[in-house]
Amino acid sequence: MSEEEFVTEPIEEGEVTITTAEEEAEEEVVTVDIDVNAALLEAMVARTEIIEKLAKGEYRTEEAITMLQSIAIPSLEKRRRARKK
């Protein structure tokens, strides 16, 4: 049996949840993934709006291309991973 670092967090008076440090690190990765997914969704919505306006004739092709290229697409490069000891 290996020694693990435990973290306690009170939920309600008298109740305590015990998690390992490794589980805490995994929760951070999930949060980062959710943030990236939300940013990806926002970028997709913005691109869809531009394409719809292009199809309706509200934008010229060159304008639409420039606008589409200006939308930043988030990446997973900054993803944090849990360290194993």
Secondary structure, DSSP 8 states (H G I E B T S, - for coil): -----EEEEE-STT-EEEEEHHHHHHHHHHHHHHHHHHHHHHHHHHHHHHHHHHHHTSS-HHHHHHHHHHS----STT-------
